[in-house]
Amino acid sequence: MNKFYDFNVNTGELEVMPGASIEPTLREATEVAARYTEIYRKRFVDAHELGGEPLSPESERTVPVKFTFNGVALVVMPDSNVELLLRDWLRGANGYLGEEPVVGPYPKDTLSEEELANDARIEAENQARRDAESARYQAEAKAHRDRVEARMANAPAMEFSGEEGQAAWQQWWDANKDGYGIGIMHYAERWARMMQLELAEGKTLDEIWASTSHEADLEGMSGFTQGAATHMLTVCWVHGAELRRLHNKSWGSDATEGTVNPAILCVVTSSSDETNTDES
């Protein structure tokens, strides 16, 4: 086992580990190919020296190492040029080399004018798609924000579970002054007020807590931050105990003294002054 891969000596394939980067993995692959080739050749040399067998042409064979990284198959030799492999891997990852691209072991030093023009054409198409997707996302996000803000104009103020709940809420506000923490606070308050709005219309918390958790999200909550916001409300909000029960139940827990955080699937039981919103 190595930092970047797990190597199968029977197939000559690397299994790239999660979190690996392409350039160091390529450099490791050239080293593995050199070691793998040496071991492979030695088998035939030993057979010749110890058994008197004719020296096989396989004793001079260079054995490739193969792996796939982000959809691009790579073939690496001990003397492969890592910079050129990296260049063509990037071309393959960007779609310049068609479907199921294979790179290596010896990419050409210089791309032709035709290849460069083809790369530029495909990149322009990629950029046009990215621009269109970005515009669509921004339009949808704006429409969502406009709908939410219109609803919140008629929403009541957040109701607390009592003086202790209000004090805990203020502690969280005081402890979260950066944009990350403030975003969680704004989301939690907006979610609580939206649920109160729905409850005032005669709906039950069971009916609306999950859907409003998504509708109230203007910040782009992760599993961790949504779990943190839920925990805050279970401590501070007037309907926090019932929210805890419903939330925990949705994650298969009957816990009544803490809050399941879906990002780490554990029950948060810390008091408000021990809880922070640092995801790391």
N, C-alpha and C positions, 0 to 999 in steps of 0.2 A: 504494500500500500504506500502511495506517495501522496504528496500534498495535492497534486492535480489529477490523479488518475488511479485506476486499478487496472493492471495489465494481465491479459489472458495469454499465457505463453503458448497455448495450443492453437489459438486462432490468429495471434499477432495483432489483436485489437485492444485498444485502450478504451476503458469505460471512464469517461470524464466525470469528475466529481462535481456536485452542485457547488456553485460559487466560483468555479475556476474561470480564469481569463484565457483568451485565445493565445496571446503571444507567449506567455510562459509555458502553456501546455504544448505549443509547437516546439519550443526549445527542449522541453523534457522529452518530447517524442523523438527528436533526432538522437538524443542520448540513449534512449531505450532502443532505438533501431540499431545503434552501434553495438550495444551490449547483446542484443538479441541475435544480430548477425554473427558476432564473435562466438557465441554459444552454439549457434547452428553449424557454423563451419567446423568447430572443434570436434563435433561428433564424427565427421568424416575423416578428419586428420587422425583422430585417435584410432579409428577403425583401420586406417592404413598402417599406422605405426605399430599398433598392438597385434593386429590380426593378419597383416600382410596383404590386405585387400588392395586392389588398384585405387589410386587416389581419385576420388570421384570429382567430376566437374562441380558438384554441389559445394565442394570445399571452398570455392571462389564466389559463391552466390552471395549477393547482398539482399537481405530480407527486409521488406517494407513493414512499417507499422501503420495501422489504419485506425481512424476514429472519425466520429461525426460530431460536429459542433454547430449548434443552432441550424440544423438542417443541411449543412454542407459537409459532404464526405471528403476526408483528407487522406492522402497517401504520403507517408514521410519516409525518406531514406536518411542514413547517417549524414550524408553530405548535401541534403536538401537545403536550399536557401530560405531561411525563415522569413526574411523580409518579403521575398516574392510569394511565398505561401500565404503570408498574412495579407498581402495585396489582393491575391486572387480569392482568398476566403472572403474578404470583405465584398468583392465583386459578386461572389456567389450569394452571400447573405442579402445583398441588395437586389437580387434578381437579375443581374446582368448576364448570368451564365445559364439561364433557362431553368427548367424544372429538374430536381434531383441532381444538382451540380456536384462534380467530383473535381477536386483540386490536388495537384501534385502528381508525382513527386518532384518534377522539375519544370516549374513554370518558365515560360519564356522571359528573357530579361526585359524586353521592351515590347509594349503592346503596339499593334499596328494602328494606322490611322482609322481603319474601318472598325476595329475593336473599340477604340476611344470614342468614335462617333456613336457607336451602338450603346456604349455605356452612358454617354451623355443623354441620348434619347430616352433610355429607360429611366435614368435618374430624373429627367424632367417629368416623365409620366408619374413616377413615384411622388415627386414633390407636389404635383397637381392633385393627386389623391390625398396627400397629407393636408394640403390647404383646404380641400373640400371637406374633409373629415373634421378639421379644426373649426371651420366655419359652421358646420352642422352642430358640433358639440356646443360651441359658444351660443348659437341661437337657441338650442334646447335648454342650456343652462340659464340663459336670460329669461326665457319664457317661464321656466320653473321658478326662478327667483321672483319674477313679477307676480305669479300666482300666489306664492307663499306670502310675500309682503302684503298683498291685498287681503289675504285671510288674517294675517296677524294684526292688521289695523283694527279689527273688531275683537281680537282675543283679549281675555282678561289678564290681569297681572298674575304672575306665578304665585301660587298659594303654598305656604310652607307647612310642615308638619307640626310646628309649634316654635317656641323661642329657641330651643336647641337646634332644630332644623335650620332656622334662619341664621343662627350663629355659625353653624357648620358651613352653610353656603357662603357666608361672608369670609370665612377662613379660606375657602377655596379660591374666592376672588382675589384675596390678598396674596395667595401663594402662586397664582398663575398670571404673571404680568407679560409674558412673551406671547407672540402671535399664535403659537401652537396651543398653549394652555387657554388663552382667551377664546380661541375658536371653539374649543370643547365646551367652555362655559356658555358661550352664546348659543351653541347648538342645544345644550341641555335645557336652557331656559326656554328657547323657542319650542322645543319638543313638548315640554311640560305645558306651556300655554296653549299649544295646538290641541293636546289631549283634553285640556279643560274645556276648550271650545266645543269639541266633539261630545264630551260628556254633558255639557249644558244643552245639547241638542237631543239628549235622551239616549245616547248610545252607551254601551258598557265599555269598561276598560279592556276587557277581554277582546272585544270586537275591534278596537282601534289602536291599541298600543303599538303593534308591530307595523301597521301601515303608516302611522304618523311618524314612526322613527325614521322611515325613508323619506317621507314627504318633507319633514322639517330639516333635512340635511342639505344645507347650502355650502358646507365647508368641504365635503368629501370625506366623511368619517371612515376610518379603517376599522377593522374588528376590534383592535385595542382601544381606540379612542371612543368608539361607540359603547364599549363595555365600561370605560371610565365614566362616561356621561350617565349611563344607566345606574352605576353605583352611586353617583352623586345624588341622583333623584330618589333612589331608594332610601337614602339617609335624610334628605332635606324636604322632599315634596310631600304634599298632603296625602297623596295616594301612593306613597313610596312603598309601603309594605306589600300592597297588592301587586304593584309593578314588579317587585322583587320575585314574588311567587310566580307570576306569569313568565317573566324572563327566564328564571332558573328552570322552570318546567319545560320551556321550549328547548333547553339544552340538556334535558334528561336528568335534572337535579331536583331533589326535594329540599335542598338546603333552605333554611329560613333565617339564618344569621349572616349570610354573605351574598355576594353577587357573582355569578359565573361571568368571567371575561372570555368571550368567544375566541379571542386571538391566542390565548394560552390554555383555555379549557381548565381553569382552576377557579375556586371560589374565593373572591376577594372579601376578606373579613376585617381589614384594617379600618381603624377609625379615621375620621375626616382629616385630622392633623397629621396622619401618617401616609395619606394617599397623595401621590403626585401624578402628573400626566406625562412623565418622561417615558416614551415607548422603548427606549434603549435600556 
